[in-house]
Amino acid sequence: MTNRPILITGATGRTGRRITDLVAARGLPVRTASRQGDPPFDWHDRSAWDALLDGCGAAYLCYSPDLALPGADEVIAAFVERAVAHGVQRLVLLSGRGEEGAQRCEQLVLAASPAATVVRCAWFQENFSEHFLRDHVLAGRIAVPAGTVREPFVSVDDVADVATLALIGDPLAAQVLELTGPQSITFGEAAEILSRAAGREVTHVEVTPEELVAELVAAGIDPEDASGLAWLFEEVLDGRNSAVTTTIEGVLGRPATSFETYAERAGVTGAWSTPLEEVKA
């Protein structure tokens, strides 16, 4: 790995900030890109792309809101073309498991460079403590259209560890790494585990996608992002992703983080210690 900067898009997000810290801890130069950055980064505003890519040797691609949504492949194709033109060869794409649109983006990235890697996963464990489901846990009511479908929720920490290795070395080049947690559980089972870890009763309540959008918007989520999340529940939470992989253990040499371990750690660090009324204030 040369000493050229590693570009991290979505650097203030759940995976991006972890990868930024991991790369910096190895003494490697990092260049961050986010909406709050200088210059601000927006996947749909190409004016800042060249300045961010110039001189970089690797880039982590975390597209928002989701690669499966219409038009994402066009944006990724343009960004990757620009990156390669700037000499960026090592590309690591965060992709969605079971998403046809995301797979089109994967093919574009893998075709652009022999040093590219795809990190493919679905629902993060940390959605319950760092994202849109945190308020649900605090309210004691995980209201999502999930039924009894099983999902092998994956730890963002594990994803960041794998993505960092792909960014800084050759062994993971030209691979699609499908990452999951070590077991598949329902949202109802997740609620039971979270109840114990959070020290409050949490249950799963089935709602329609329309009801989910309304609740998310009322909680302050951007309407477009809320609709995208509801669409994902309908699109991929149908059992297609219930199978567990051993990729994390194969890459990192340790077991993937279980949902129980994640919940215990989040509880100890106070992820759900703030009353819901204070979160809303």
C-alpha positions, 0 to 999 in steps of 0.5 A: 500500500502506497502512502497516498490518501484513502478516501472515505465517503460517508465518513460521518456515517456508521461504517465510514467513521469506524473505517476512518478511525481504523485506517488512521490508527494504522498511520495511513493518510485519510481523506474524508468526504461527507455532507458536512465536509469541506468541500461538502460531498454529495453523490448527486453533485459532481462538482466536488468529486475531482478535488476529493479524488485527486491524489488518492490511492484507494476509496471506500464507496458508501452510497446514500440512501441505497444502491438498490434505488433507481439511478444509483448505478448511473451515479456509481458508474460516473464516480468510478470512472472519475476515480480511475481517471485520477489513478484510484485503483483500490475501490471498496464498495459497501453493497446490499445483500439480495438487492438486484440494483446493488448488484448492478453497481457491484459489477460496475465497480469490479469491472473498473479495477482488478483491485476492487472489492465488494463488501455485501451485507444487509441489516446492521445490528447497530440500526437498533442503537445508532439509526432509525430503530433506536427510538423504537427501542426507547419507546419499547415498540419496534414497529416494522413490517417484518413478520417472522422473517429471519435476518442474520443481523451483522455488526457494523464493527465487523463490516468496518474491520473487513472493509479496512483490510480490503482498503489497505491490502491485496488479499481481498481484491476482486472478491465479493464478500457477503457478510452476516452475523452468526445466526438468523433471528426474527425481529421479535427475537431481536426485541426479546434480546434488546429487552434484556440488554436495554433494561426495558420491555421491547416488543415487535409490532407489525405495521404496514410500510405506509405506517412505517413511513408515517412514523419515521417522518414524525420522528424526524427522518427525511421523507425520501429516506423514510420511503427508501427504508420502507421499500427495503423492508418490502423488497428484501425482507422476504427470507432471501437473506436469511442464510448465514455466511462464515465470511467474517470469520474467514477474513478476520480469523474470529467469529462474527459478532452475535446479536446478543454480544452486540446488544450487551455491549450497546447496553453497557455503553449506554446506547438506550440510557437516554429517555425518549423524551430527551431524545425528542427534545 
